[in-house]
Amino acid sequence: MKVVVLGLGYVGTVTAAGLASSGHEVVGVDVDPFKVGCIAAGRSPVVEPGISELVADVVEQGRLRATHRLSDALEGADVSLICVGTPSNSHGGTDLRYVERVAADVRAAMENVAPPASGFHSVVVRSTVPPGTVAGLAERHFDEVPDGWSVGTGMCPEFLREGCSVTDFFDPPMVVVGTEDSRTHEQLTDLFAFLDMRVHQVEVGTAEALKYASNAFHATKISFANEIARVFRNYHVDSREVMSIFSMDKKLNISPAYLRPGFAFGGSCLPKDLRSLHHLARANDVDVPLLLGTTLTNEMVLRDAVDRVLGSEVRVVALFGLSFKMDTDDLRESPNVELVEQLIGKGLEVRIYDPIIQPQRLVGANRQEVRARLPHLARLLVGSPEEALPGADLVLVSSNEPAVVSALLASPPPRLLDLNGRLGPDVERLPGYEGIGW
């Protein structure tokens, strides 16, 4: 099949490369010339384990290319996958301007290009959007289409975790298509046939709500584990052991994923999707105290870390790990960025080591995040953990990569606040060690 992927961020790049490696002809479309240029050169515009090799391979084989001209991509295409960002707006709702703009652009391009041989084209949203979004797009843009075109719409949510999204693409927990058009369901079933998994056809609104439900539950699990940790830390209980045993119950507790005390959650999905659910509930006068409490608890985790740093005579702080989780360069709503911002605001000197974050490679939302919150990031970054340690009164650790563990063991700092929980017993035996929730 010929597939157009609209938006070459994390979801779009992985989706485009994954589909191309599975035999489809894929054209990526993005307004950012940097991202288009990366694909043209056989490079990935995002940092993810395995994505660079995958992109290089499919570009070399001619199955993936990129352009900023939608009309060039849409000619004869069977499916368009919308993978643009859906950030929060000022009221906490979902900002759908990019989804709306892309849908309008697809409809406009249909006036000037030939349809696929079958005459049928599916426009499918893969971005996280509130229920009713796809139906609205269909009504506004695709109720009437040019002669020769027939269009079906749908929702196919992605379940990609940053840091392991390539693995998740080829081994997803489920494949779900929300559509009322049997032809769109058939096309999406063919599109993902290489997964050898059942494609669940559901109502469009169900598919739209599913991603919110999933992300809200993931966010809730993280906060639940941190609340348990905050309570039992005062009783000298290692809550990691408590939650490890708790997670053995696969019948009632569902899954051990995320059920591990640590630092606040962040990133491009959980915070904004929780805000969107809050907004949707308020709009319908529905109380959601658990979801509201989840956001509050996450803020308390961050506040606790700041208070524990400022509550002692600390002037120089080293932070290992800046993105919201390991193995990604995504800085959007990273609690580590917020932590640095607050500590700098209180007059502390902060040094940062992150093996992935390089100021010259930051693009799009990451660049905007840094410019707004850490404009002097290049001055704060050091090239190795060893450079950050000399003279540091306290080390905040959000990464358990081997270089970090080795540096801590070689030159133990006076105090070490573990935000990660996976540094191992040797580090935990250091005299200045303490956990964020244990």
C-alpha positions as CSV (number, residue, x, y, z in Angstrom):
1,M,0.0,0.0,0.0
2,K,1.0,3.6,-0.4
3,V,0.8,5.4,2.9
4,V,1.2,9.1,3.7
5,V,2.4,9.9,7.3
6,L,1.6,13.4,8.3
7,G,4.0,14.7,11.0
8,L,7.5,13.4,11.5
9,G,7.8,13.6,15.3
10,Y,8.3,10.6,17.5
11,V,5.0,8.8,16.6
12,G,5.2,9.7,12.9
13,T,8.9,8.8,12.4
14,V,8.5,5.4,14.1
15,T,5.2,4.7,12.3
16,A,6.7,5.7,8.9
17,A,9.8,3.7,9.3
18,G,8.0,0.7,10.7
19,L,5.5,0.5,7.9
20,A,8.1,1.0,5.3
21,S,10.2,-1.8,6.7
22,S,7.1,-4.0,6.5
23,G,6.8,-3.6,2.7
24,H,4.7,-0.5,2.3
25,E,5.6,2.6,0.3
26,V,5.6,5.5,2.7
27,V,5.9,9.2,2.3
28,G,6.4,11.4,5.3
29,V,5.2,15.0,5.3
30,D,6.3,17.7,7.6
31,V,6.6,21.5,7.5
32,D,9.9,21.4,9.3
33,P,12.7,21.3,6.7
34,F,15.1,19.9,9.2
35,K,13.0,16.7,9.7
36,V,12.4,16.4,5.9
37,G,16.1,16.8,5.3
38,C,17.0,14.2,8.0
39,I,14.8,11.6,6.2
40,A,16.2,12.5,2.8
41,A,19.7,11.9,4.2
42,G,18.7,8.6,5.7
43,R,18.8,9.9,9.3
44,S,16.1,9.9,12.0
45,P,14.9,13.3,13.2
46,V,14.2,11.9,16.6
47,V,16.3,9.9,19.1
48,E,15.0,6.4,19.9
49,P,16.9,3.1,20.3
50,G,16.9,1.3,16.9
51,I,15.2,4.1,14.9
52,S,18.4,5.4,13.2
53,E,19.2,2.0,11.7
54,L,15.6,1.4,10.7
55,V,15.3,4.8,8.9
56,A,18.6,4.4,7.1
57,D,17.7,0.9,5.9
58,V,14.2,1.8,4.5
59,V,15.4,5.1,2.9
60,E,18.3,3.2,1.2
61,Q,15.8,0.7,-0.2
62,G,13.6,3.5,-1.5
63,R,10.5,2.6,0.6
64,L,10.6,5.8,2.7
65,R,11.0,9.4,1.6
66,A,9.8,12.7,3.0
67,T,8.5,16.0,1.6
68,H,7.0,19.3,2.7
69,R,4.6,19.2,-0.2
70,L,1.4,17.3,0.7
71,S,0.3,17.1,-2.9
72,D,3.4,15.3,-3.9
73,A,2.8,12.7,-1.2
74,L,-1.0,12.2,-1.7
75,E,-0.9,11.3,-5.4
76,G,-2.3,7.7,-5.6
77,A,-2.0,7.1,-1.9
78,D,-4.3,4.6,-0.2
79,V,-4.1,5.8,3.4
80,S,-3.2,9.1,5.2
81,L,-2.1,8.7,8.9
82,I,-2.3,11.9,10.9
83,C,0.5,11.9,13.5
84,V,0.8,15.6,14.4
85,G,1.1,17.0,18.0
86,T,-2.0,17.6,20.1
87,P,-0.6,19.7,23.0
88,S,-2.6,21.3,25.8
89,N,-4.2,24.7,25.3
90,S,-4.3,27.4,27.9
91,H,-7.4,25.9,29.6
92,G,-6.1,22.4,29.7
93,G,-8.1,21.2,26.8
94,T,-6.5,19.6,23.7
95,D,-5.1,21.9,21.1
96,L,-6.4,20.5,17.8
97,R,-5.2,23.2,15.5
98,Y,-2.5,21.0,13.9
99,V,-4.9,18.1,13.4
100,E,-7.5,20.5,11.9
101,R,-4.9,22.1,9.6
102,V,-3.6,18.8,8.3
103,A,-7.1,17.5,7.6
104,A,-7.9,20.7,5.7
105,D,-4.6,20.4,3.8
106,V,-5.4,16.8,2.8
107,R,-8.9,17.8,1.5
108,A,-7.4,20.7,-0.5
109,A,-4.7,18.5,-2.0
110,M,-7.4,16.1,-3.3
111,E,-8.5,18.8,-5.7
112,N,-5.2,18.7,-7.5
113,V,-4.0,15.0,-7.4
114,A,-5.2,11.7,-8.7
115,P,-6.9,9.3,-6.3
116,P,-5.6,5.7,-5.8
117,A,-6.5,3.1,-8.4
118,S,-9.4,1.9,-6.2
119,G,-10.7,5.4,-5.8
120,F,-10.9,4.9,-2.1
121,H,-8.7,6.7,0.5
122,S,-8.7,6.4,4.3
123,V,-7.8,9.4,6.5
124,V,-6.9,8.0,9.9
125,V,-6.0,9.9,13.0
126,R,-3.2,8.4,15.1
127,S,-2.6,11.4,17.4
128,T,-4.4,11.4,20.8
129,V,-7.6,13.4,20.4
130,P,-10.8,13.7,22.4
131,P,-14.0,11.8,21.4
132,G,-15.8,13.5,18.6
133,T,-12.7,14.8,16.9
134,V,-12.7,12.4,14.0
135,A,-16.4,12.7,13.4
136,G,-15.9,16.5,13.3
137,L,-13.1,16.2,10.8
138,A,-15.2,13.9,8.6
139,E,-18.1,16.3,8.6
140,R,-16.1,19.5,8.0
141,H,-13.6,18.2,5.4
142,F,-14.6,14.9,3.9
143,D,-18.4,14.8,3.5
144,E,-18.0,16.2,0.0
145,V,-14.8,15.2,-2.0
146,P,-13.8,15.7,-5.6
147,D,-15.0,13.4,-8.4
148,G,-13.1,10.1,-8.4
149,W,-12.4,10.2,-4.6
150,S,-14.2,8.3,-1.9
151,V,-13.0,8.9,1.6
152,G,-13.4,6.9,4.9
153,T,-12.2,8.2,8.2
154,G,-11.1,6.5,11.4
155,M,-9.0,6.5,14.6
156,C,-6.0,4.1,15.1
157,P,-4.4,5.0,18.4
158,E,-0.7,4.3,18.9
159,F,0.7,2.6,22.0
160,L,4.3,3.6,21.7
161,R,6.5,4.3,24.8
162,E,9.3,6.7,24.2
163,G,12.6,5.0,24.8
164,C,11.3,1.7,23.3
165,S,8.9,2.8,20.7
166,V,10.5,0.8,17.8
167,T,10.1,-2.4,19.9
168,D,6.5,-1.4,20.8
169,F,5.6,-0.7,17.1
170,F,6.5,-4.3,16.1
171,D,5.0,-5.8,19.3
172,P,2.1,-3.6,20.4
173,P,-0.3,-4.7,23.1
174,M,-3.2,-4.4,20.7
175,V,-4.3,-3.0,17.3
176,V,-7.5,-1.0,17.5
177,V,-9.3,0.8,14.6
178,G,-12.3,3.0,15.3
179,T,-14.3,3.5,12.2
180,E,-17.8,3.1,10.8
181,D,-16.5,2.4,7.3
182,S,-15.9,-1.2,6.5
183,R,-13.4,-0.3,3.7
184,T,-11.3,1.7,6.1
185,H,-11.3,-1.2,8.6
186,E,-10.2,-3.5,5.8
187,Q,-7.4,-1.2,4.7
188,L,-6.1,-0.8,8.2
189,T,-6.3,-4.6,8.7
190,D,-4.2,-5.0,5.5
191,L,-1.8,-2.2,6.6
192,F,-1.0,-3.9,9.9
193,A,-1.2,-7.5,8.6
194,F,2.5,-8.0,9.2
195,L,1.9,-7.9,13.0
196,D,-0.2,-11.1,12.7
197,M,-2.6,-9.8,15.4
198,R,-6.3,-9.3,15.5
199,V,-7.5,-5.8,14.5
200,H,-10.2,-4.8,16.9
201,Q,-12.9,-2.7,15.2
202,V,-14.7,-0.4,17.6
203,E,-16.7,2.8,17.6
204,V,-14.7,5.8,16.7
205,G,-15.3,7.4,20.1
206,T,-14.2,4.2,21.8
207,A,-10.9,4.3,20.0
208,E,-10.4,8.0,20.8
209,A,-11.2,7.5,24.5
210,L,-9.0,4.3,24.7
211,K,-5.7,6.2,24.5
212,Y,-6.9,8.7,27.2
213,A,-7.9,5.8,29.4
214,S,-4.6,4.1,28.9
215,N,-2.5,7.1,29.6
216,A,-4.6,8.2,32.6
217,F,-4.2,4.7,34.1
218,H,-0.4,4.7,33.5
219,A,-0.2,8.1,35.1
220,T,-2.3,6.9,38.0
221,K,-0.1,3.8,38.6
222,I,3.0,6.0,38.8
223,S,1.4,8.4,41.3
224,F,0.0,5.5,43.3
225,A,3.4,3.9,43.8
226,N,4.8,7.3,44.8
227,E,2.1,7.9,47.4
228,I,2.8,4.5,48.9
229,A,6.5,5.4,49.0
230,R,5.8,8.8,50.7
231,V,3.7,7.2,53.4
232,F,6.0,4.3,54.3
233,R,9.3,6.1,54.0
234,N,8.6,7.4,57.5
235,Y,8.4,3.9,58.8
236,H,11.8,2.9,57.3
237,V,10.1,0.6,54.8
238,D,11.6,0.1,51.4
239,S,8.5,0.6,49.2
240,R,10.2,-0.8,46.2
241,E,10.1,-4.2,47.9
242,V,6.4,-3.6,48.9
243,M,5.5,-2.8,45.3
244,S,7.6,-5.6,43.8
245,I,5.5,-8.1,45.8
246,F,2.3,-6.2,45.1
247,S,3.0,-6.5,41.4
248,M,3.1,-10.3,41.6
249,D,-0.7,-10.3,41.6
250,K,-1.4,-10.5,37.9
251,K,-5.1,-11.4,38.6
252,L,-6.1,-8.2,40.4
253,N,-3.3,-5.7,40.0
254,I,-3.2,-6.2,36.2
255,S,0.5,-5.4,35.5
256,P,3.7,-4.4,37.1
257,A,4.3,-1.7,34.5
258,Y,4.9,1.7,36.1
259,L,4.2,0.4,39.6
260,R,7.6,1.4,40.9
261,P,8.3,4.4,43.2
262,G,10.4,7.0,41.6
263,F,10.3,10.6,40.4
264,A,7.4,12.5,38.9
265,F,5.9,11.5,35.5
266,G,6.3,13.8,32.6
267,G,6.7,13.8,28.8
268,S,4.4,14.6,25.9
269,C,1.5,12.3,26.7
270,L,0.6,11.7,30.4
271,P,0.4,15.4,31.7
272,K,-1.5,16.8,28.7
273,D,-3.9,13.9,28.4
274,L,-4.7,14.2,32.1
275,R,-5.4,17.9,31.7
276,S,-7.6,17.1,28.7
277,L,-9.6,14.6,30.7
278,H,-10.0,17.2,33.5
279,H,-11.2,19.7,31.0
280,L,-13.6,17.2,29.4
281,A,-15.0,16.4,32.9
282,R,-15.4,20.1,33.9
283,A,-17.2,20.8,30.6
284,N,-19.8,18.2,31.6
285,D,-19.9,18.9,35.4
286,V,-18.4,15.5,36.2
287,D,-16.2,15.1,39.3
288,V,-12.9,13.2,38.8
289,P,-11.2,13.4,42.1
290,L,-8.7,10.6,41.5
291,L,-7.5,12.2,38.2
292,L,-7.3,15.6,39.9
293,G,-5.5,14.0,42.8
294,T,-3.1,12.2,40.4
295,T,-1.8,15.6,39.1
296,L,-1.6,17.0,42.6
297,T,0.4,13.9,43.8
298,N,2.8,14.3,40.9
299,E,3.4,17.9,41.8
300,M,4.0,16.9,45.4
301,V,6.7,14.4,44.2
302,L,8.5,17.3,42.5
303,R,7.9,19.7,45.5
304,D,9.3,17.1,47.8
305,A,12.5,16.8,45.8
306,V,12.9,20.6,45.7
307,D,12.2,20.9,49.5
308,R,14.7,18.2,50.3
309,V,17.4,20.0,48.3
310,L,16.7,23.4,49.7
311,G,16.2,22.2,53.2
312,S,20.0,21.6,53.6
313,E,23.1,23.7,53.1
314,V,23.6,22.9,49.4
315,R,25.1,25.3,46.9
316,V,26.2,23.1,44.0
317,V,24.0,20.4,42.6
318,A,24.7,17.9,39.9
319,L,21.8,16.3,38.0
320,F,22.3,13.0,36.0
321,G,19.4,12.8,33.4
322,L,17.4,15.7,32.0
323,S,14.8,14.2,29.7
324,F,11.6,12.9,31.3
325,K,12.9,9.3,31.0
326,M,16.0,7.5,29.9
327,D,16.7,6.6,26.3
328,T,14.9,9.6,24.8
329,D,15.7,13.2,24.1
330,D,12.2,14.4,24.8
331,L,12.2,17.4,27.2
332,R,8.5,18.3,27.0
333,E,7.1,18.6,30.5
334,S,10.1,16.8,31.9
335,P,10.0,17.0,35.7
336,N,13.8,17.1,35.6
337,V,13.6,20.4,33.6
338,E,11.2,21.8,36.2
339,L,13.5,20.7,39.0
340,V,16.5,22.4,37.4
341,E,14.4,25.5,36.8
342,Q,13.4,25.8,40.4
343,L,16.8,25.1,41.8
344,I,18.4,27.8,39.6
345,G,15.7,30.2,40.6
346,K,16.7,29.7,44.2
347,G,20.3,30.6,43.4
348,L,21.9,27.2,43.3
349,E,24.6,26.2,40.8
350,V,23.4,23.3,38.7
351,R,25.5,21.0,36.5
352,I,23.7,18.6,34.1
353,Y,24.9,15.4,32.5
354,D,22.6,13.6,30.0
355,P,24.1,11.1,27.5
356,I,21.6,12.1,24.8
357,I,20.7,15.7,25.2
358,Q,22.8,17.9,22.9
359,P,21.6,21.6,22.4
360,Q,22.6,21.7,18.8
361,R,20.3,18.7,18.0
362,L,17.2,19.9,19.8
363,V,14.4,20.7,17.3
364,G,10.7,21.5,17.4
365,A,8.9,21.3,20.8
366,N,12.2,20.4,22.5
367,R,13.9,23.5,21.3
368,Q,10.9,25.7,22.4
369,E,10.9,24.0,25.8
370,V,14.6,24.8,26.4
371,R,14.4,28.3,25.1
372,A,11.4,29.1,27.4
373,R,12.7,27.3,30.5
374,L,16.4,26.7,30.3
375,P,17.9,29.2,27.8
376,H,21.4,28.6,29.2
377,L,21.3,24.8,28.8
378,A,24.5,24.6,26.9
379,R,26.3,26.3,29.8
380,L,24.8,23.9,32.3
381,L,25.6,20.7,30.4
382,V,28.9,18.7,31.0
383,G,30.3,16.0,28.8
384,S,30.6,13.2,31.4
385,P,29.4,12.3,35.0
386,E,33.0,12.8,36.2
387,E,32.9,16.5,35.2
388,A,29.8,17.1,37.2
389,L,30.9,15.6,40.5
390,P,33.8,17.7,41.7
391,G,32.6,20.2,44.3
392,A,28.9,19.0,44.1
393,D,27.2,19.1,47.5
394,L,24.3,16.9,46.3
395,V,23.8,14.7,43.2
396,L,20.3,14.1,41.9
397,V,20.2,10.9,39.9
398,S,17.5,10.2,37.3
399,S,19.6,7.8,35.1
400,N,21.1,4.4,35.9
401,E,23.3,4.1,32.8
402,P,26.6,2.3,33.5
403,A,28.7,5.5,33.2
404,V,26.6,7.2,35.9
405,V,26.8,4.2,38.3
406,S,30.6,3.9,37.7
407,A,31.2,7.5,38.4
408,L,29.2,7.5,41.6
409,L,31.0,4.5,42.9
410,A,34.4,5.9,42.0
411,S,33.8,9.3,43.6
412,P,30.9,9.1,46.1
413,P,29.2,12.5,46.6
414,P,28.4,13.8,50.1
415,R,24.7,13.3,49.4
416,L,22.9,11.4,46.7
417,L,19.2,11.7,46.1
418,D,18.0,8.7,43.9
419,L,15.1,9.7,41.6
420,N,15.5,6.5,39.6
421,G,15.4,3.6,42.0
422,R,17.5,1.3,39.8
423,L,21.0,2.2,40.7
424,G,21.8,-1.1,42.4
425,P,22.9,-2.2,45.8
426,D,26.4,-1.0,45.5
427,V,25.3,2.6,45.1
428,E,22.6,2.3,47.7
429,R,25.2,1.3,50.3
430,L,27.1,4.6,49.9
431,P,27.0,6.7,53.1
432,G,25.2,9.7,51.5
433,Y,22.6,7.7,49.6
434,E,18.8,8.4,50.1
435,G,15.9,7.5,47.9
436,I,13.1,9.9,46.8
437,G,10.5,7.6,48.3
438,W,12.2,5.0,50.3
